[in-house]
Amino acid sequence: MSFFSGRFLHRWVRSWAVLPALWAATLAVPAWADDAFARADCPELAKTIYDAHSAAPRGSCRRDPNSPWQPVCKAIDNDKPKEWTDNLRILDTTLKVSFWEDLRQAGEGTPYCKALLRDQQAYEKKLLACGDHGPCVLRVMRARLWQIASIEEQYTGRPFGPQDLRAFLGADGKLRVSGGESLEQRALRGLAIHPLPRTFLPGDLNIIWGFEPHNAQTQTLVFSAMDGRVIALALVDDIYNRGAEQRRLPQEGRIRLFLRDPKALPTLLAPLQGWAAADALGMNVDCSGAQAEACRLWTRYPLPVTAYRLPCRGALERCSLALPPVTGAIPSPELFRQ
């Protein structure tokens, strides 16, 4: 979840002056990407019509005199309060980027993404229907901002914390995993950054991960449900940022996966493969460009995974599980960003 959460937006929505320029820049664009809308592909939309960092976003009425959003821009320009300051302009940009980050993290086909997009086209039509009537523009934008803030709060859930990890591990947190370190100690060591990156996937599945500061090769990965319940935990060593030029992991590379329900194992391997591919490429991957071949390579790479069933009594090796083949769609490495 981005720093600018729904609660942050609720606090700032009271300052009505920040609304018009934000939503003109971020959302006041014709919904031309019908395929992406139909698929509920929020990351794709974040890269195209809602790209907060594009120098010339499609449909921008500032740059396109034929855009149907010209009346909206005119209304915003005419009604802009005199007390606007550079700081509020910066806040506009910050909130715009926050919404863009919501799209990026919402995933494809997830309830979160569908909720973000559900009323988007209707909103755009309402905004266009306002023409250059400033109060109408303001009213429609204010309502949409409240709506987006509520969606973010509903679908991002509460932040993951050590208490969630301890609830999952229970007494098994004392298991020795390597070098005399307990499972809980090693897991927390790999989650020592803030905020923790998170990606939402279909099927009520979140992937949360982190790493040890100044030692990104020591990572921890958590699979959780939307209610915060931990489903599985992975300790990841020497996988991160092997680069597009590298075609294999070092011998010391390994992923140790711990779960309480062995039946969940087949459903976790494909998401784990997608995340590990992004991890090996250093995260923030663009699989449509120069990294396309590397993305294909790493999404097929045989990962050094060992799975363990909890509770585990005695030596850890006695609790290992046979790995089924990876089945189902492997999420694109592009989804995992930090």
TORVOTI-777481 format. One record per residue (C-alpha): residue number from 1; residue in one letter; x, y, z. Coordinates in nm, 3 decimals. Example, Ala and Ser with C-alpha at 12.3 -4.5 7.8 and 13.67 -1.06 7.14 Angstrom:
BEGIN
+-----+------+---------+---------+---------+
:  nr : rest :    east :   north :      up :
+-----+------+---------+---------+---------+
:   1 :    A :   1.230 :  -0.450 :   0.780 :
:   2 :    S :   1.367 :  -0.106 :   0.714 :
+-----+------+---------+---------+---------+
//
This chain:
BEGIN
+-----+------+---------+---------+---------+
:  nr : rest :    east :   north :      up :
+-----+------+---------+---------+---------+
:   1 :    M :   0.000 :   0.000 :   0.000 :
:   2 :    S :   0.133 :   0.341 :  -0.085 :
:   3 :    F :   0.221 :   0.591 :   0.185 :
:   4 :    F :  -0.071 :   0.808 :   0.078 :
:   5 :    S :  -0.343 :   0.571 :   0.196 :
:   6 :    G :  -0.716 :   0.622 :   0.193 :
:   7 :    R :  -0.694 :   0.783 :   0.533 :
:   8 :    F :  -0.445 :   1.035 :   0.393 :
:   9 :    L :  -0.680 :   1.118 :   0.107 :
:  10 :    H :  -0.972 :   1.157 :   0.346 :
:  11 :    R :  -0.775 :   1.411 :   0.544 :
:  12 :    W :  -0.689 :   1.614 :   0.235 :
:  13 :    V :  -1.024 :   1.592 :   0.059 :
:  14 :    R :  -1.152 :   1.847 :   0.309 :
:  15 :    S :  -0.932 :   2.097 :   0.128 :
:  16 :    W :  -1.148 :   2.117 :  -0.186 :
:  17 :    A :  -0.894 :   2.333 :  -0.364 :
:  18 :    V :  -0.662 :   2.039 :  -0.429 :
:  19 :    L :  -0.914 :   1.841 :  -0.632 :
:  20 :    P :  -0.951 :   1.983 :  -0.983 :
:  21 :    A :  -0.597 :   1.975 :  -1.115 :
:  22 :    L :  -0.536 :   1.632 :  -0.965 :
:  23 :    W :  -0.822 :   1.461 :  -1.138 :
:  24 :    A :  -0.786 :   1.650 :  -1.463 :
:  25 :    A :  -0.429 :   1.528 :  -1.489 :
:  26 :    T :  -0.492 :   1.177 :  -1.360 :
:  27 :    L :  -0.838 :   1.066 :  -1.461 :
:  28 :    A :  -0.987 :   1.312 :  -1.707 :
:  29 :    V :  -0.885 :   1.106 :  -2.006 :
:  30 :    P :  -1.115 :   0.916 :  -2.247 :
:  31 :    A :  -1.120 :   0.547 :  -2.163 :
:  32 :    W :  -0.979 :   0.436 :  -2.498 :
:  33 :    A :  -0.808 :   0.126 :  -2.359 :
:  34 :    D :  -1.123 :  -0.090 :  -2.378 :
:  35 :    D :  -0.933 :  -0.419 :  -2.375 :
:  36 :    A :  -0.743 :  -0.328 :  -2.059 :
:  37 :    F :  -1.067 :  -0.218 :  -1.894 :
:  38 :    A :  -1.241 :  -0.542 :  -1.997 :
:  39 :    R :  -0.956 :  -0.749 :  -1.854 :
:  40 :    A :  -0.941 :  -0.532 :  -1.541 :
:  41 :    D :  -0.570 :  -0.492 :  -1.610 :
:  42 :    C :  -0.478 :  -0.212 :  -1.372 :
:  43 :    P :  -0.098 :  -0.235 :  -1.424 :
:  44 :    E :  -0.147 :  -0.196 :  -1.800 :
:  45 :    L :  -0.367 :   0.110 :  -1.750 :
:  46 :    A :  -0.107 :   0.254 :  -1.513 :
:  47 :    K :   0.147 :   0.227 :  -1.796 :
:  48 :    T :  -0.079 :   0.391 :  -2.054 :
:  49 :    I :  -0.362 :   0.637 :  -2.004 :
:  50 :    Y :  -0.308 :   0.688 :  -1.631 :
:  51 :    D :   0.072 :   0.704 :  -1.635 :
:  52 :    A :   0.150 :   0.966 :  -1.373 :
:  53 :    H :   0.501 :   1.019 :  -1.512 :
:  54 :    S :   0.423 :   1.048 :  -1.882 :
:  55 :    A :   0.550 :   1.372 :  -2.034 :
:  56 :    A :   0.254 :   1.387 :  -2.270 :
:  57 :    P :  -0.029 :   1.162 :  -2.148 :
:  58 :    R :  -0.282 :   1.060 :  -2.408 :
:  59 :    G :  -0.586 :   1.284 :  -2.416 :
:  60 :    S :  -0.417 :   1.562 :  -2.224 :
:  61 :    C :  -0.624 :   1.870 :  -2.292 :
:  62 :    R :  -0.319 :   2.085 :  -2.223 :
:  63 :    R :  -0.138 :   1.932 :  -2.520 :
:  64 :    D :  -0.422 :   1.820 :  -2.746 :
:  65 :    P :  -0.650 :   2.105 :  -2.861 :
:  66 :    N :  -0.895 :   1.848 :  -3.002 :
:  67 :    S :  -0.938 :   1.663 :  -2.675 :
:  68 :    P :  -1.298 :   1.641 :  -2.553 :
:  69 :    W :  -1.163 :   1.738 :  -2.212 :
:  70 :    Q :  -1.095 :   2.097 :  -2.319 :
:  71 :    P :  -1.413 :   2.225 :  -2.144 :
:  72 :    V :  -1.301 :   2.063 :  -1.821 :
:  73 :    C :  -0.960 :   2.229 :  -1.840 :
:  74 :    K :  -1.129 :   2.560 :  -1.912 :
:  75 :    A :  -1.354 :   2.523 :  -1.609 :
:  76 :    I :  -1.059 :   2.438 :  -1.388 :
:  77 :    D :  -0.859 :   2.734 :  -1.518 :
:  78 :    N :  -1.150 :   2.973 :  -1.472 :
:  79 :    D :  -1.243 :   2.858 :  -1.123 :
:  80 :    K :  -0.899 :   2.802 :  -0.978 :
:  81 :    P :  -0.888 :   2.978 :  -0.639 :
:  82 :    K :  -0.639 :   3.260 :  -0.600 :
:  83 :    E :  -0.499 :   3.101 :  -0.283 :
:  84 :    W :  -0.347 :   2.813 :  -0.477 :
:  85 :    T :   0.023 :   2.781 :  -0.399 :
:  86 :    D :   0.316 :   2.584 :  -0.530 :
:  87 :    N :   0.283 :   2.353 :  -0.230 :
:  88 :    L :  -0.071 :   2.258 :  -0.327 :
:  89 :    R :   0.044 :   2.198 :  -0.683 :
:  90 :    I :   0.303 :   1.959 :  -0.543 :
:  91 :    L :   0.028 :   1.791 :  -0.342 :
:  92 :    D :  -0.170 :   1.751 :  -0.664 :
:  93 :    T :   0.118 :   1.560 :  -0.816 :
:  94 :    T :   0.169 :   1.353 :  -0.503 :
:  95 :    L :  -0.194 :   1.240 :  -0.497 :
:  96 :    K :  -0.186 :   1.169 :  -0.869 :
:  97 :    V :   0.113 :   0.943 :  -0.819 :
:  98 :    S :  -0.063 :   0.776 :  -0.526 :
:  99 :    F :  -0.355 :   0.677 :  -0.750 :
: 100 :    W :  -0.112 :   0.557 :  -1.017 :
: 101 :    E :   0.055 :   0.339 :  -0.754 :
: 102 :    D :  -0.286 :   0.198 :  -0.658 :
: 103 :    L :  -0.337 :   0.088 :  -1.018 :
: 104 :    R :   0.010 :  -0.065 :  -1.036 :
: 105 :    Q :  -0.032 :  -0.269 :  -0.719 :
: 106 :    A :  -0.393 :  -0.374 :  -0.777 :
: 107 :    G :  -0.297 :  -0.648 :  -1.024 :
: 108 :    E :  -0.500 :  -0.788 :  -1.313 :
: 109 :    G :  -0.847 :  -0.928 :  -1.258 :
: 110 :    T :  -0.842 :  -0.876 :  -0.882 :
: 111 :    P :  -1.142 :  -0.746 :  -0.683 :
: 112 :    Y :  -0.929 :  -0.444 :  -0.593 :
: 113 :    C :  -0.861 :  -0.360 :  -0.957 :
: 114 :    K :  -1.223 :  -0.419 :  -1.059 :
: 115 :    A :  -1.338 :  -0.184 :  -0.784 :
: 116 :    L :  -1.096 :   0.088 :  -0.899 :
: 117 :    L :  -1.227 :   0.063 :  -1.255 :
: 118 :    R :  -1.592 :  -0.021 :  -1.192 :
: 119 :    D :  -1.724 :   0.336 :  -1.209 :
: 120 :    Q :  -1.436 :   0.495 :  -1.396 :
: 121 :    Q :  -1.597 :   0.529 :  -1.738 :
: 122 :    A :  -1.921 :   0.655 :  -1.583 :
: 123 :    Y :  -1.717 :   0.910 :  -1.390 :
: 124 :    E :  -1.544 :   1.031 :  -1.706 :
: 125 :    K :  -1.880 :   1.076 :  -1.880 :
: 126 :    K :  -2.015 :   1.275 :  -1.586 :
: 127 :    L :  -1.709 :   1.496 :  -1.587 :
: 128 :    L :  -1.737 :   1.558 :  -1.959 :
: 129 :    A :  -2.107 :   1.638 :  -1.921 :
: 130 :    C :  -2.014 :   1.919 :  -1.682 :
: 131 :    G :  -1.857 :   2.107 :  -1.972 :
: 132 :    D :  -1.706 :   2.431 :  -1.844 :
: 133 :    H :  -1.938 :   2.453 :  -1.542 :
: 134 :    G :  -1.689 :   2.477 :  -1.259 :
: 135 :    P :  -1.915 :   2.383 :  -0.964 :
: 136 :    C :  -2.025 :   2.068 :  -1.149 :
: 137 :    V :  -1.664 :   1.972 :  -1.223 :
: 138 :    L :  -1.577 :   2.020 :  -0.858 :
: 139 :    R :  -1.875 :   1.819 :  -0.731 :
: 140 :    V :  -1.807 :   1.522 :  -0.960 :
: 141 :    M :  -1.435 :   1.519 :  -0.880 :
: 142 :    R :  -1.492 :   1.543 :  -0.507 :
: 143 :    A :  -1.732 :   1.248 :  -0.514 :
: 144 :    R :  -1.487 :   1.038 :  -0.716 :
: 145 :    L :  -1.199 :   1.118 :  -0.481 :
: 146 :    W :  -1.399 :   1.001 :  -0.180 :
: 147 :    Q :  -1.489 :   0.687 :  -0.372 :
: 148 :    I :  -1.128 :   0.607 :  -0.462 :
: 149 :    A :  -1.017 :   0.666 :  -0.104 :
: 150 :    S :  -1.281 :   0.423 :   0.026 :
: 151 :    I :  -1.181 :   0.158 :  -0.228 :
: 152 :    E :  -0.818 :   0.184 :  -0.128 :
: 153 :    E :  -0.901 :   0.140 :   0.239 :
: 154 :    Q :  -1.130 :  -0.156 :   0.167 :
: 155 :    Y :  -0.899 :  -0.356 :  -0.057 :
: 156 :    T :  -0.549 :  -0.288 :   0.070 :
: 157 :    G :  -0.637 :  -0.412 :   0.415 :
: 158 :    R :  -0.443 :  -0.340 :   0.727 :
: 159 :    P :  -0.063 :  -0.327 :   0.709 :
: 160 :    F :   0.124 :  -0.652 :   0.762 :
: 161 :    G :   0.314 :  -0.666 :   1.090 :
: 162 :    P :   0.528 :  -0.898 :   1.305 :
: 163 :    Q :   0.217 :  -1.007 :   1.495 :
: 164 :    D :   0.077 :  -1.164 :   1.175 :
: 165 :    L :   0.397 :  -1.358 :   1.122 :
: 166 :    R :   0.404 :  -1.480 :   1.483 :
: 167 :    A :   0.039 :  -1.586 :   1.463 :
: 168 :    F :   0.126 :  -1.802 :   1.162 :
: 169 :    L :   0.442 :  -1.952 :   1.309 :
: 170 :    G :   0.332 :  -2.016 :   1.666 :
: 171 :    A :   0.572 :  -2.252 :   1.840 :
: 172 :    D :   0.733 :  -2.334 :   1.505 :
: 173 :    G :   0.897 :  -1.992 :   1.514 :
: 174 :    K :   1.161 :  -2.151 :   1.737 :
: 175 :    L :   1.269 :  -2.401 :   1.470 :
: 176 :    R :   1.639 :  -2.370 :   1.386 :
: 177 :    V :   1.687 :  -2.299 :   1.017 :
: 178 :    S :   2.056 :  -2.217 :   0.975 :
: 179 :    G :   2.351 :  -2.103 :   1.182 :
: 180 :    G :   2.156 :  -2.142 :   1.506 :
: 181 :    E :   1.902 :  -1.879 :   1.395 :
: 182 :    S :   1.534 :  -1.947 :   1.458 :
: 183 :    L :   1.273 :  -1.944 :   1.183 :
: 184 :    E :   1.110 :  -1.635 :   1.333 :
: 185 :    Q :   1.441 :  -1.449 :   1.364 :
: 186 :    R :   1.538 :  -1.524 :   1.005 :
: 187 :    A :   1.194 :  -1.430 :   0.873 :
: 188 :    L :   1.192 :  -1.096 :   1.053 :
: 189 :    R :   1.546 :  -1.021 :   0.940 :
: 190 :    G :   1.424 :  -1.040 :   0.580 :
: 191 :    L :   1.133 :  -0.806 :   0.650 :
: 192 :    A :   1.332 :  -0.521 :   0.802 :
: 193 :    I :   1.237 :  -0.245 :   0.556 :
: 194 :    H :   0.940 :  -0.009 :   0.563 :
: 195 :    P :   0.701 :   0.010 :   0.392 :
: 196 :    L :   0.695 :  -0.351 :   0.274 :
: 197 :    P :   0.620 :  -0.388 :  -0.099 :
: 198 :    R :   0.295 :  -0.570 :  -0.177 :
: 199 :    T :   0.127 :  -0.710 :  -0.487 :
: 200 :    F :  -0.236 :  -0.819 :  -0.511 :
: 201 :    L :  -0.319 :  -1.129 :  -0.715 :
: 202 :    P :  -0.650 :  -1.295 :  -0.809 :
: 203 :    G :  -0.793 :  -1.546 :  -0.567 :
: 204 :    D :  -0.764 :  -1.335 :  -0.251 :
: 205 :    L :  -0.386 :  -1.364 :  -0.250 :
: 206 :    N :  -0.136 :  -1.096 :  -0.149 :
: 207 :    I :   0.239 :  -1.124 :  -0.181 :
: 208 :    I :   0.439 :  -0.916 :   0.066 :
: 209 :    W :   0.817 :  -0.913 :   0.074 :
: 210 :    G :   1.118 :  -0.737 :   0.214 :
: 211 :    F :   1.489 :  -0.771 :   0.269 :
: 212 :    E :   1.759 :  -0.707 :   0.523 :
: 213 :    P :   1.891 :  -0.348 :   0.501 :
: 214 :    H :   2.226 :  -0.335 :   0.320 :
: 215 :    N :   2.190 :  -0.705 :   0.238 :
: 216 :    A :   1.925 :  -0.747 :  -0.031 :
: 217 :    Q :   2.021 :  -1.112 :  -0.084 :
: 218 :    T :   1.852 :  -1.197 :   0.247 :
: 219 :    Q :   1.480 :  -1.172 :   0.179 :
: 220 :    T :   1.150 :  -1.293 :   0.320 :
: 221 :    L :   0.832 :  -1.347 :   0.120 :
: 222 :    V :   0.485 :  -1.376 :   0.274 :
: 223 :    F :   0.169 :  -1.507 :   0.109 :
: 224 :    S :  -0.141 :  -1.373 :   0.283 :
: 225 :    A :  -0.515 :  -1.340 :   0.240 :
: 226 :    M :  -0.693 :  -1.006 :   0.232 :
: 227 :    D :  -0.792 :  -1.045 :   0.597 :
: 228 :    G :  -0.422 :  -1.049 :   0.692 :
: 229 :    R :  -0.407 :  -1.424 :   0.757 :
: 230 :    V :  -0.067 :  -1.564 :   0.656 :
: 231 :    I :  -0.090 :  -1.863 :   0.422 :
: 232 :    A :   0.278 :  -1.935 :   0.366 :
: 233 :    L :   0.623 :  -1.795 :   0.433 :
: 234 :    A :   0.937 :  -1.818 :   0.220 :
: 235 :    L :   1.297 :  -1.751 :   0.317 :
: 236 :    V :   1.486 :  -1.639 :   0.006 :
: 237 :    D :   1.864 :  -1.632 :  -0.022 :
: 238 :    D :   2.088 :  -1.516 :  -0.308 :
: 239 :    I :   1.818 :  -1.473 :  -0.573 :
: 240 :    Y :   1.793 :  -1.093 :  -0.600 :
: 241 :    N :   1.918 :  -0.889 :  -0.896 :
: 242 :    R :   2.111 :  -1.147 :  -1.094 :
: 243 :    G :   2.045 :  -0.926 :  -1.397 :
: 244 :    A :   1.920 :  -0.977 :  -1.751 :
: 245 :    E :   2.267 :  -1.092 :  -1.859 :
: 246 :    Q :   2.276 :  -1.380 :  -1.608 :
: 247 :    R :   2.110 :  -1.705 :  -1.708 :
: 248 :    R :   2.140 :  -1.906 :  -1.388 :
: 249 :    L :   2.140 :  -1.868 :  -1.013 :
: 250 :    P :   2.446 :  -1.929 :  -0.797 :
: 251 :    Q :   2.474 :  -2.258 :  -0.611 :
: 252 :    E :   2.388 :  -2.089 :  -0.283 :
: 253 :    G :   2.059 :  -1.956 :  -0.422 :
: 254 :    R :   1.762 :  -2.112 :  -0.244 :
: 255 :    I :   1.399 :  -2.062 :  -0.145 :
: 256 :    R :   1.263 :  -2.235 :   0.166 :
: 257 :    L :   0.883 :  -2.235 :   0.170 :
: 258 :    F :   0.685 :  -2.302 :   0.490 :
: 259 :    L :   0.311 :  -2.369 :   0.495 :
: 260 :    R :   0.054 :  -2.534 :   0.718 :
: 261 :    D :  -0.179 :  -2.669 :   0.451 :
: 262 :    P :   0.004 :  -2.886 :   0.195 :
: 263 :    K :  -0.300 :  -2.861 :  -0.033 :
: 264 :    A :  -0.215 :  -2.492 :  -0.084 :
: 265 :    L :   0.126 :  -2.573 :  -0.229 :
: 266 :    P :   0.018 :  -2.612 :  -0.597 :
: 267 :    T :  -0.156 :  -2.273 :  -0.588 :
: 268 :    L :   0.154 :  -2.094 :  -0.456 :
: 269 :    L :   0.421 :  -2.215 :  -0.697 :
: 270 :    A :   0.313 :  -2.009 :  -1.000 :
: 271 :    P :   0.298 :  -1.679 :  -0.802 :
: 272 :    L :   0.632 :  -1.770 :  -0.645 :
: 273 :    Q :   0.780 :  -1.824 :  -0.992 :
: 274 :    G :   0.660 :  -1.482 :  -1.111 :
: 275 :    W :   0.793 :  -1.307 :  -0.803 :
: 276 :    A :   1.129 :  -1.486 :  -0.820 :
: 277 :    A :   1.166 :  -1.389 :  -1.187 :
: 278 :    A :   1.114 :  -1.024 :  -1.094 :
: 279 :    D :   1.353 :  -1.065 :  -0.802 :
: 280 :    A :   1.628 :  -1.215 :  -1.018 :
: 281 :    L :   1.589 :  -0.920 :  -1.255 :
: 282 :    G :   1.609 :  -0.662 :  -0.976 :
: 283 :    M :   1.237 :  -0.575 :  -0.961 :
: 284 :    N :   1.060 :  -0.291 :  -1.147 :
: 285 :    V :   1.087 :  -0.489 :  -1.471 :
: 286 :    D :   0.957 :  -0.390 :  -1.815 :
: 287 :    C :   0.888 :  -0.719 :  -1.992 :
: 288 :    S :   0.776 :  -0.549 :  -2.312 :
: 289 :    G :   1.114 :  -0.393 :  -2.389 :
: 290 :    A :   1.477 :  -0.491 :  -2.369 :
: 291 :    Q :   1.407 :  -0.729 :  -2.080 :
: 292 :    A :   1.144 :  -0.933 :  -2.266 :
: 293 :    E :   1.371 :  -1.231 :  -2.330 :
: 294 :    A :   1.506 :  -1.224 :  -1.974 :
: 295 :    C :   1.148 :  -1.225 :  -1.842 :
: 296 :    R :   1.071 :  -1.535 :  -2.047 :
: 297 :    L :   1.388 :  -1.704 :  -1.926 :
: 298 :    W :   1.334 :  -1.640 :  -1.557 :
: 299 :    T :   0.963 :  -1.725 :  -1.555 :
: 300 :    R :   1.065 :  -2.073 :  -1.680 :
: 301 :    Y :   1.376 :  -2.110 :  -1.469 :
: 302 :    P :   1.373 :  -2.415 :  -1.236 :
: 303 :    L :   1.377 :  -2.254 :  -0.894 :
: 304 :    P :   1.571 :  -2.407 :  -0.602 :
: 305 :    V :   1.260 :  -2.444 :  -0.384 :
: 306 :    T :   1.227 :  -2.671 :  -0.081 :
: 307 :    A :   0.885 :  -2.680 :   0.085 :
: 308 :    Y :   0.822 :  -2.769 :   0.449 :
: 309 :    R :   0.503 :  -2.856 :   0.632 :
: 310 :    L :   0.421 :  -2.693 :   0.965 :
: 311 :    P :   0.395 :  -2.793 :   1.242 :
: 312 :    C :   0.734 :  -2.958 :   1.227 :
: 313 :    R :   0.865 :  -3.169 :   1.511 :
: 314 :    G :   1.230 :  -3.259 :   1.513 :
: 315 :    A :   1.473 :  -3.199 :   1.228 :
: 316 :    L :   1.347 :  -2.965 :   0.958 :
: 317 :    E :   1.443 :  -3.208 :   0.681 :
: 318 :    R :   1.187 :  -3.459 :   0.810 :
: 319 :    C :   0.906 :  -3.214 :   0.728 :
: 320 :    S :   0.991 :  -3.153 :   0.362 :
: 321 :    L :   0.717 :  -3.186 :   0.100 :
: 322 :    A :   0.738 :  -3.319 :  -0.254 :
: 323 :    L :   0.702 :  -3.035 :  -0.503 :
: 324 :    P :   0.429 :  -3.069 :  -0.766 :
: 325 :    P :   0.492 :  -2.920 :  -1.112 :
: 326 :    V :   0.422 :  -2.550 :  -1.158 :
: 327 :    T :   0.073 :  -2.517 :  -1.304 :
: 328 :    G :  -0.153 :  -2.224 :  -1.377 :
: 329 :    A :  -0.073 :  -1.879 :  -1.508 :
: 330 :    I :   0.256 :  -1.734 :  -1.388 :
: 331 :    P :   0.210 :  -1.365 :  -1.298 :
: 332 :    S :   0.415 :  -1.123 :  -1.505 :
: 333 :    P :   0.734 :  -1.007 :  -1.332 :
: 334 :    E :   0.615 :  -0.653 :  -1.411 :
: 335 :    L :   0.360 :  -0.680 :  -1.129 :
: 336 :    F :   0.624 :  -0.687 :  -0.857 :
: 337 :    R :   0.764 :  -0.343 :  -0.783 :
: 338 :    Q :   0.953 :  -0.192 :  -0.493 :
+-----+------+---------+---------+---------+
//
